[in-house]
């Protein structure tokens, strides 16, 4: 079985494509990706603790 994919790169692509239109800097994109990654990790750990997921990230 393949290991789970990390959400960072997938989430970063739309932000990088639209950063000019949204007025974002590279730092803003990096912070958003970091917050998304942390949120996904916390959600994964919570679901694992509640026994709704087989393995955490």
LUMLUMDREN-2810 file (N, C-alpha, C; in Angstrom, 1 decimal):
<atoms>
<atom><aa>X</aa><ch>A</ch><at>N</at><xx>0.8</xx><yy>-1.2</yy><zz>0.0</zz></atom>
<atom><aa>X</aa><ch>A</ch><at>CA</at><xx>0.0</xx><yy>0.0</yy><zz>0.0</zz></atom>
<atom><aa>X</aa><ch>A</ch><at>C</at><xx>0.9</xx><yy>1.2</yy><zz>0.0</zz></atom>
<atom><aa>X</aa><ch>A</ch><at>N</at><xx>0.5</xx><yy>2.2</yy><zz>-0.8</zz></atom>
<atom><aa>X</aa><ch>A</ch><at>CA</at><xx>1.3</xx><yy>3.4</yy><zz>-0.9</zz></atom>
<atom><aa>X</aa><ch>A</ch><at>C</at><xx>1.1</xx><yy>4.3</yy><zz>0.3</zz></atom>
<atom><aa>X</aa><ch>A</ch><at>N</at><xx>2.1</xx><yy>5.1</yy><zz>0.7</zz></atom>
<atom><aa>X</aa><ch>A</ch><at>CA</at><xx>2.0</xx><yy>6.0</yy><zz>1.9</zz></atom>
<atom><aa>X</aa><ch>A</ch><at>C</at><xx>1.1</xx><yy>7.1</yy><zz>1.5</zz></atom>
<atom><aa>X</aa><ch>A</ch><at>N</at><xx>0.4</xx><yy>7.7</yy><zz>2.5</zz></atom>
<atom><aa>X</aa><ch>A</ch><at>CA</at><xx>-0.5</xx><yy>8.9</yy><zz>2.2</zz></atom>
<atom><aa>X</aa><ch>A</ch><at>C</at><xx>0.3</xx><yy>10.1</yy><zz>1.7</zz></atom>
<atom><aa>X</aa><ch>A</ch><at>N</at><xx>-0.4</xx><yy>10.8</yy><zz>0.8</zz></atom>
<atom><aa>X</aa><ch>A</ch><at>CA</at><xx>0.3</xx><yy>12.0</yy><zz>0.2</zz></atom>
<atom><aa>X</aa><ch>A</ch><at>C</at><xx>0.1</xx><yy>13.2</yy><zz>1.1</zz></atom>
<atom><aa>X</aa><ch>A</ch><at>N</at><xx>1.1</xx><yy>14.0</yy><zz>1.1</zz></atom>
<atom><aa>X</aa><ch>A</ch><at>CA</at><xx>1.1</xx><yy>15.2</yy><zz>2.0</zz></atom>
<atom><aa>X</aa><ch>A</ch><at>C</at><xx>0.3</xx><yy>16.3</yy><zz>1.2</zz></atom>
<atom><aa>X</aa><ch>A</ch><at>N</at><xx>-0.5</xx><yy>17.1</yy><zz>1.9</zz></atom>
<atom><aa>X</aa><ch>A</ch><at>CA</at><xx>-1.4</xx><yy>18.1</yy><zz>1.3</zz></atom>
<atom><aa>X</aa><ch>A</ch><at>C</at><xx>-0.7</xx><yy>19.4</yy><zz>0.8</zz></atom>
<atom><aa>X</aa><ch>A</ch><at>N</at><xx>0.5</xx><yy>19.6</yy><zz>1.3</zz></atom>
<atom><aa>X</aa><ch>A</ch><at>CA</at><xx>1.2</xx><yy>20.9</yy><zz>1.0</zz></atom>
<atom><aa>X</aa><ch>A</ch><at>C</at><xx>1.3</xx><yy>21.2</yy><zz>-0.5</zz></atom>
<atom><aa>X</aa><ch>A</ch><at>N</at><xx>2.0</xx><yy>20.4</yy><zz>-1.3</zz></atom>
<atom><aa>X</aa><ch>A</ch><at>CA</at><xx>2.1</xx><yy>20.8</yy><zz>-2.7</zz></atom>
<atom><aa>X</aa><ch>A</ch><at>C</at><xx>0.8</xx><yy>21.0</yy><zz>-3.5</zz></atom>
<atom><aa>X</aa><ch>A</ch><at>N</at><xx>-0.2</xx><yy>20.2</yy><zz>-3.2</zz></atom>
<atom><aa>X</aa><ch>A</ch><at>CA</at><xx>-1.5</xx><yy>20.3</yy><zz>-3.9</zz></atom>
<atom><aa>X</aa><ch>A</ch><at>C</at><xx>-2.1</xx><yy>21.6</yy><zz>-3.6</zz></atom>
<atom><aa>X</aa><ch>A</ch><at>N</at><xx>-2.1</xx><yy>22.0</yy><zz>-2.3</zz></atom>
<atom><aa>X</aa><ch>A</ch><at>CA</at><xx>-2.7</xx><yy>23.2</yy><zz>-1.9</zz></atom>
<atom><aa>X</aa><ch>A</ch><at>C</at><xx>-1.9</xx><yy>24.5</yy><zz>-2.4</zz></atom>
<atom><aa>X</aa><ch>A</ch><at>N</at><xx>-0.6</xx><yy>24.3</yy><zz>-2.6</zz></atom>
<atom><aa>X</aa><ch>A</ch><at>CA</at><xx>0.2</xx><yy>25.5</yy><zz>-3.0</zz></atom>
<atom><aa>X</aa><ch>A</ch><at>C</at><xx>0.0</xx><yy>25.9</yy><zz>-4.4</zz></atom>
<atom><aa>X</aa><ch>A</ch><at>N</at><xx>-0.3</xx><yy>24.9</yy><zz>-5.3</zz></atom>
<atom><aa>X</aa><ch>A</ch><at>CA</at><xx>-0.4</xx><yy>25.2</yy><zz>-6.7</zz></atom>
<atom><aa>X</aa><ch>A</ch><at>C</at><xx>-1.5</xx><yy>26.3</yy><zz>-7.0</zz></atom>
<atom><aa>X</aa><ch>A</ch><at>N</at><xx>-2.7</xx><yy>26.2</yy><zz>-6.5</zz></atom>
<atom><aa>X</aa><ch>A</ch><at>CA</at><xx>-3.7</xx><yy>27.3</yy><zz>-6.8</zz></atom>
<atom><aa>X</aa><ch>A</ch><at>C</at><xx>-3.2</xx><yy>28.6</yy><zz>-6.2</zz></atom>
<atom><aa>X</aa><ch>A</ch><at>N</at><xx>-2.6</xx><yy>28.6</yy><zz>-5.1</zz></atom>
<atom><aa>X</aa><ch>A</ch><at>CA</at><xx>-2.2</xx><yy>29.9</yy><zz>-4.5</zz></atom>
<atom><aa>X</aa><ch>A</ch><at>C</at><xx>-1.1</xx><yy>30.5</yy><zz>-5.3</zz></atom>
<atom><aa>X</aa><ch>A</ch><at>N</at><xx>-0.1</xx><yy>29.7</yy><zz>-5.8</zz></atom>
<atom><aa>X</aa><ch>A</ch><at>CA</at><xx>0.9</xx><yy>30.2</yy><zz>-6.7</zz></atom>
<atom><aa>X</aa><ch>A</ch><at>C</at><xx>0.4</xx><yy>30.8</yy><zz>-8.0</zz></atom>
<atom><aa>X</aa><ch>A</ch><at>N</at><xx>-0.6</xx><yy>30.1</yy><zz>-8.6</zz></atom>
<atom><aa>X</aa><ch>A</ch><at>CA</at><xx>-1.2</xx><yy>30.6</yy><zz>-9.8</zz></atom>
<atom><aa>X</aa><ch>A</ch><at>C</at><xx>-2.0</xx><yy>31.9</yy><zz>-9.7</zz></atom>
<atom><aa>X</aa><ch>A</ch><at>N</at><xx>-2.6</xx><yy>32.0</yy><zz>-8.5</zz></atom>
<atom><aa>X</aa><ch>A</ch><at>CA</at><xx>-3.4</xx><yy>33.2</yy><zz>-8.3</zz></atom>
<atom><aa>X</aa><ch>A</ch><at>C</at><xx>-2.8</xx><yy>34.3</yy><zz>-7.4</zz></atom>
<atom><aa>X</aa><ch>A</ch><at>N</at><xx>-1.6</xx><yy>34.1</yy><zz>-7.1</zz></atom>
<atom><aa>X</aa><ch>A</ch><at>CA</at><xx>-1.0</xx><yy>35.0</yy><zz>-6.1</zz></atom>
<atom><aa>X</aa><ch>A</ch><at>C</at><xx>-1.0</xx><yy>36.5</yy><zz>-6.6</zz></atom>
<atom><aa>X</aa><ch>A</ch><at>N</at><xx>-0.8</xx><yy>36.7</yy><zz>-7.9</zz></atom>
<atom><aa>X</aa><ch>A</ch><at>CA</at><xx>-0.8</xx><yy>38.0</yy><zz>-8.4</zz></atom>
<atom><aa>X</aa><ch>A</ch><at>C</at><xx>-2.2</xx><yy>38.6</yy><zz>-8.4</zz></atom>
<atom><aa>X</aa><ch>A</ch><at>N</at><xx>-3.2</xx><yy>37.9</yy><zz>-8.7</zz></atom>
<atom><aa>X</aa><ch>A</ch><at>CA</at><xx>-4.6</xx><yy>38.4</yy><zz>-8.7</zz></atom>
<atom><aa>X</aa><ch>A</ch><at>C</at><xx>-5.1</xx><yy>38.6</yy><zz>-7.3</zz></atom>
<atom><aa>X</aa><ch>A</ch><at>N</at><xx>-4.6</xx><yy>37.8</yy><zz>-6.4</zz></atom>
<atom><aa>X</aa><ch>A</ch><at>CA</at><xx>-5.0</xx><yy>38.0</yy><zz>-5.0</zz></atom>
<atom><aa>X</aa><ch>A</ch><at>C</at><xx>-4.2</xx><yy>38.9</yy><zz>-4.2</zz></atom>
<atom><aa>X</aa><ch>A</ch><at>N</at><xx>-3.1</xx><yy>39.4</yy><zz>-4.8</zz></atom>
<atom><aa>X</aa><ch>A</ch><at>CA</at><xx>-2.2</xx><yy>40.3</yy><zz>-4.1</zz></atom>
<atom><aa>X</aa><ch>A</ch><at>C</at><xx>-1.4</xx><yy>39.6</yy><zz>-3.0</zz></atom>
<atom><aa>X</aa><ch>A</ch><at>N</at><xx>-1.0</xx><yy>38.3</yy><zz>-3.2</zz></atom>
<atom><aa>X</aa><ch>A</ch><at>CA</at><xx>-0.3</xx><yy>37.6</yy><zz>-2.2</zz></atom>
<atom><aa>X</aa><ch>A</ch><at>C</at><xx>1.2</xx><yy>37.7</yy><zz>-2.5</zz></atom>
<atom><aa>X</aa><ch>A</ch><at>N</at><xx>2.0</xx><yy>37.7</yy><zz>-1.4</zz></atom>
<atom><aa>X</aa><ch>A</ch><at>CA</at><xx>3.4</xx><yy>37.5</yy><zz>-1.6</zz></atom>
<atom><aa>X</aa><ch>A</ch><at>C</at><xx>3.8</xx><yy>36.1</yy><zz>-1.4</zz></atom>
<atom><aa>X</aa><ch>A</ch><at>N</at><xx>5.1</xx><yy>35.8</yy><zz>-1.7</zz></atom>
<atom><aa>X</aa><ch>A</ch><at>CA</at><xx>5.5</xx><yy>34.4</yy><zz>-1.5</zz></atom>
<atom><aa>X</aa><ch>A</ch><at>C</at><xx>5.4</xx><yy>34.0</yy><zz>-0.1</zz></atom>
<atom><aa>X</aa><ch>A</ch><at>N</at><xx>5.7</xx><yy>34.9</yy><zz>0.8</zz></atom>
<atom><aa>X</aa><ch>A</ch><at>CA</at><xx>5.6</xx><yy>34.6</yy><zz>2.3</zz></atom>
<atom><aa>X</aa><ch>A</ch><at>C</at><xx>4.1</xx><yy>34.3</yy><zz>2.6</zz></atom>
<atom><aa>X</aa><ch>A</ch><at>N</at><xx>3.2</xx><yy>35.0</yy><zz>2.1</zz></atom>
<atom><aa>X</aa><ch>A</ch><at>CA</at><xx>1.8</xx><yy>34.7</yy><zz>2.3</zz></atom>
<atom><aa>X</aa><ch>A</ch><at>C</at><xx>1.4</xx><yy>33.3</yy><zz>1.9</zz></atom>
<atom><aa>X</aa><ch>A</ch><at>N</at><xx>1.9</xx><yy>32.9</yy><zz>0.7</zz></atom>
<atom><aa>X</aa><ch>A</ch><at>CA</at><xx>1.6</xx><yy>31.5</yy><zz>0.2</zz></atom>
<atom><aa>X</aa><ch>A</ch><at>C</at><xx>2.3</xx><yy>30.5</yy><zz>1.2</zz></atom>
<atom><aa>X</aa><ch>A</ch><at>N</at><xx>3.5</xx><yy>30.8</yy><zz>1.6</zz></atom>
<atom><aa>X</aa><ch>A</ch><at>CA</at><xx>4.2</xx><yy>29.8</yy><zz>2.5</zz></atom>
<atom><aa>X</aa><ch>A</ch><at>C</at><xx>3.5</xx><yy>29.7</yy><zz>3.8</zz></atom>
<atom><aa>X</aa><ch>A</ch><at>N</at><xx>3.0</xx><yy>30.8</yy><zz>4.4</zz></atom>
<atom><aa>X</aa><ch>A</ch><at>CA</at><xx>2.2</xx><yy>30.7</yy><zz>5.6</zz></atom>
<atom><aa>X</aa><ch>A</ch><at>C</at><xx>0.9</xx><yy>30.0</yy><zz>5.4</zz></atom>
<atom><aa>X</aa><ch>A</ch><at>N</at><xx>0.2</xx><yy>30.2</yy><zz>4.3</zz></atom>
<atom><aa>X</aa><ch>A</ch><at>CA</at><xx>-1.0</xx><yy>29.5</yy><zz>4.1</zz></atom>
<atom><aa>X</aa><ch>A</ch><at>C</at><xx>-0.8</xx><yy>28.0</yy><zz>4.0</zz></atom>
<atom><aa>X</aa><ch>A</ch><at>N</at><xx>0.2</xx><yy>27.6</yy><zz>3.2</zz></atom>
<atom><aa>X</aa><ch>A</ch><at>CA</at><xx>0.5</xx><yy>26.2</yy><zz>3.1</zz></atom>
<atom><aa>X</aa><ch>A</ch><at>C</at><xx>0.9</xx><yy>25.6</yy><zz>4.4</zz></atom>
<atom><aa>X</aa><ch>A</ch><at>N</at><xx>1.7</xx><yy>26.3</yy><zz>5.2</zz></atom>
<atom><aa>X</aa><ch>A</ch><at>CA</at><xx>2.1</xx><yy>25.8</yy><zz>6.5</zz></atom>
<atom><aa>X</aa><ch>A</ch><at>C</at><xx>0.8</xx><yy>25.6</yy><zz>7.4</zz></atom>
<atom><aa>X</aa><ch>A</ch><at>N</at><xx>-0.1</xx><yy>26.6</yy><zz>7.4</zz></atom>
<atom><aa>X</aa><ch>A</ch><at>CA</at><xx>-1.3</xx><yy>26.4</yy><zz>8.2</zz></atom>
<atom><aa>X</aa><ch>A</ch><at>C</at><xx>-2.2</xx><yy>25.3</yy><zz>7.8</zz></atom>
<atom><aa>X</aa><ch>A</ch><at>N</at><xx>-2.3</xx><yy>25.1</yy><zz>6.4</zz></atom>
<atom><aa>X</aa><ch>A</ch><at>CA</at><xx>-3.1</xx><yy>24.0</yy><zz>5.9</zz></atom>
<atom><aa>X</aa><ch>A</ch><at>C</at><xx>-2.5</xx><yy>22.7</yy><zz>6.3</zz></atom>
<atom><aa>X</aa><ch>A</ch><at>N</at><xx>-1.1</xx><yy>22.6</yy><zz>6.2</zz></atom>
<atom><aa>X</aa><ch>A</ch><at>CA</at><xx>-0.4</xx><yy>21.3</yy><zz>6.5</zz></atom>
<atom><aa>X</aa><ch>A</ch><at>C</at><xx>-0.6</xx><yy>21.0</yy><zz>8.0</zz></atom>
<atom><aa>X</aa><ch>A</ch><at>N</at><xx>-0.5</xx><yy>22.0</yy><zz>8.9</zz></atom>
<atom><aa>X</aa><ch>A</ch><at>CA</at><xx>-0.7</xx><yy>21.8</yy><zz>10.3</zz></atom>
<atom><aa>X</aa><ch>A</ch><at>C</at><xx>-2.1</xx><yy>21.4</yy><zz>10.6</zz></atom>
<atom><aa>X</aa><ch>A</ch><at>N</at><xx>-3.0</xx><yy>22.0</yy><zz>10.0</zz></atom>
<atom><aa>X</aa><ch>A</ch><at>CA</at><xx>-4.5</xx><yy>21.7</yy><zz>10.2</zz></atom>
<atom><aa>X</aa><ch>A</ch><at>C</at><xx>-4.8</xx><yy>20.2</yy><zz>9.7</zz></atom>
<atom><aa>X</aa><ch>A</ch><at>N</at><xx>-4.2</xx><yy>19.8</yy><zz>8.6</zz></atom>
<atom><aa>X</aa><ch>A</ch><at>CA</at><xx>-4.4</xx><yy>18.5</yy><zz>8.1</zz></atom>
<atom><aa>X</aa><ch>A</ch><at>C</at><xx>-3.8</xx><yy>17.5</yy><zz>9.1</zz></atom>
<atom><aa>X</aa><ch>A</ch><at>N</at><xx>-2.6</xx><yy>17.8</yy><zz>9.6</zz></atom>
<atom><aa>X</aa><ch>A</ch><at>CA</at><xx>-2.0</xx><yy>16.9</yy><zz>10.5</zz></atom>
<atom><aa>X</aa><ch>A</ch><at>C</at><xx>-2.8</xx><yy>16.8</yy><zz>11.8</zz></atom>
<atom><aa>X</aa><ch>A</ch><at>N</at><xx>-3.2</xx><yy>17.9</yy><zz>12.4</zz></atom>
<atom><aa>X</aa><ch>A</ch><at>CA</at><xx>-4.1</xx><yy>17.8</yy><zz>13.6</zz></atom>
<atom><aa>X</aa><ch>A</ch><at>C</at><xx>-5.4</xx><yy>17.1</yy><zz>13.4</zz></atom>
<atom><aa>X</aa><ch>A</ch><at>N</at><xx>-6.0</xx><yy>17.3</yy><zz>12.2</zz></atom>
<atom><aa>X</aa><ch>A</ch><at>CA</at><xx>-7.2</xx><yy>16.6</yy><zz>11.9</zz></atom>
<atom><aa>X</aa><ch>A</ch><at>C</at><xx>-6.9</xx><yy>15.1</yy><zz>11.8</zz></atom>
<atom><aa>X</aa><ch>A</ch><at>N</at><xx>-5.9</xx><yy>14.7</yy><zz>11.1</zz></atom>
<atom><aa>X</aa><ch>A</ch><at>CA</at><xx>-5.5</xx><yy>13.3</yy><zz>11.0</zz></atom>
<atom><aa>X</aa><ch>A</ch><at>C</at><xx>-5.3</xx><yy>12.7</yy><zz>12.4</zz></atom>
<atom><aa>X</aa><ch>A</ch><at>N</at><xx>-4.5</xx><yy>13.4</yy><zz>13.2</zz></atom>
<atom><aa>X</aa><ch>A</ch><at>CA</at><xx>-4.3</xx><yy>12.8</yy><zz>14.6</zz></atom>
<atom><aa>X</aa><ch>A</ch><at>C</at><xx>-5.5</xx><yy>12.7</yy><zz>15.4</zz></atom>
<atom><aa>X</aa><ch>A</ch><at>N</at><xx>-6.4</xx><yy>13.7</yy><zz>15.3</zz></atom>
<atom><aa>X</aa><ch>A</ch><at>CA</at><xx>-7.7</xx><yy>13.6</yy><zz>16.0</zz></atom>
<atom><aa>X</aa><ch>A</ch><at>C</at><xx>-8.5</xx><yy>12.5</yy><zz>15.5</zz></atom>
<atom><aa>X</aa><ch>A</ch><at>N</at><xx>-8.6</xx><yy>12.3</yy><zz>14.2</zz></atom>
<atom><aa>X</aa><ch>A</ch><at>CA</at><xx>-9.4</xx><yy>11.1</yy><zz>13.7</zz></atom>
<atom><aa>X</aa><ch>A</ch><at>C</at><xx>-8.8</xx><yy>9.8</yy><zz>14.1</zz></atom>
<atom><aa>X</aa><ch>A</ch><at>N</at><xx>-7.5</xx><yy>9.7</yy><zz>14.2</zz></atom>
<atom><aa>X</aa><ch>A</ch><at>CA</at><xx>-6.8</xx><yy>8.5</yy><zz>14.6</zz></atom>
<atom><aa>X</aa><ch>A</ch><at>C</at><xx>-7.1</xx><yy>8.3</yy><zz>16.1</zz></atom>
<atom><aa>X</aa><ch>A</ch><at>N</at><xx>-7.1</xx><yy>9.3</yy><zz>16.9</zz></atom>
<atom><aa>X</aa><ch>A</ch><at>CA</at><xx>-7.4</xx><yy>9.2</yy><zz>18.4</zz></atom>
<atom><aa>X</aa><ch>A</ch><at>C</at><xx>-8.9</xx><yy>8.7</yy><zz>18.6</zz></atom>
<atom><aa>X</aa><ch>A</ch><at>N</at><xx>-9.7</xx><yy>9.2</yy><zz>17.7</zz></atom>
<atom><aa>X</aa><ch>A</ch><at>CA</at><xx>-11.2</xx><yy>8.8</yy><zz>17.8</zz></atom>
<atom><aa>X</aa><ch>A</ch><at>C</at><xx>-11.4</xx><yy>7.4</yy><zz>17.1</zz></atom>
<atom><aa>X</aa><ch>A</ch><at>N</at><xx>-10.4</xx><yy>6.8</yy><zz>16.6</zz></atom>
<atom><aa>X</aa><ch>A</ch><at>CA</at><xx>-10.4</xx><yy>5.5</yy><zz>16.0</zz></atom>
<atom><aa>X</aa><ch>A</ch><at>C</at><xx>-11.3</xx><yy>5.5</yy><zz>14.7</zz></atom>
<atom><aa>X</aa><ch>A</ch><at>N</at><xx>-11.3</xx><yy>6.7</yy><zz>14.0</zz></atom>
<atom><aa>X</aa><ch>A</ch><at>CA</at><xx>-12.0</xx><yy>6.8</yy><zz>12.8</zz></atom>
<atom><aa>X</aa><ch>A</ch><at>C</at><xx>-11.0</xx><yy>6.7</yy><zz>11.6</zz></atom>
<atom><aa>X</aa><ch>A</ch><at>N</at><xx>-9.8</xx><yy>6.6</yy><zz>11.9</zz></atom>
<atom><aa>X</aa><ch>A</ch><at>CA</at><xx>-8.7</xx><yy>6.5</yy><zz>10.9</zz></atom>
<atom><aa>X</aa><ch>A</ch><at>C</at><xx>-7.7</xx><yy>5.4</yy><zz>11.3</zz></atom>
<atom><aa>X</aa><ch>A</ch><at>N</at><xx>-7.3</xx><yy>4.6</yy><zz>10.4</zz></atom>
<atom><aa>X</aa><ch>A</ch><at>CA</at><xx>-6.4</xx><yy>3.5</yy><zz>10.7</zz></atom>
<atom><aa>X</aa><ch>A</ch><at>C</at><xx>-5.0</xx><yy>3.9</yy><zz>11.1</zz></atom>
<atom><aa>X</aa><ch>A</ch><at>N</at><xx>-4.4</xx><yy>4.9</yy><zz>10.4</zz></atom>
<atom><aa>X</aa><ch>A</ch><at>CA</at><xx>-3.1</xx><yy>5.4</yy><zz>10.7</zz></atom>
<atom><aa>X</aa><ch>A</ch><at>C</at><xx>-3.0</xx><yy>6.9</yy><zz>10.6</zz></atom>
<atom><aa>X</aa><ch>A</ch><at>N</at><xx>-2.3</xx><yy>7.6</yy><zz>11.5</zz></atom>
<atom><aa>X</aa><ch>A</ch><at>CA</at><xx>-2.2</xx><yy>9.0</yy><zz>11.3</zz></atom>
<atom><aa>X</aa><ch>A</ch><at>C</at><xx>-1.1</xx><yy>9.3</yy><zz>10.3</zz></atom>
<atom><aa>X</aa><ch>A</ch><at>N</at><xx>-1.0</xx><yy>10.6</yy><zz>9.9</zz></atom>
<atom><aa>X</aa><ch>A</ch><at>CA</at><xx>0.0</xx><yy>11.0</yy><zz>9.0</zz></atom>
<atom><aa>X</aa><ch>A</ch><at>C</at><xx>1.4</xx><yy>10.8</yy><zz>9.7</zz></atom>
</atoms>
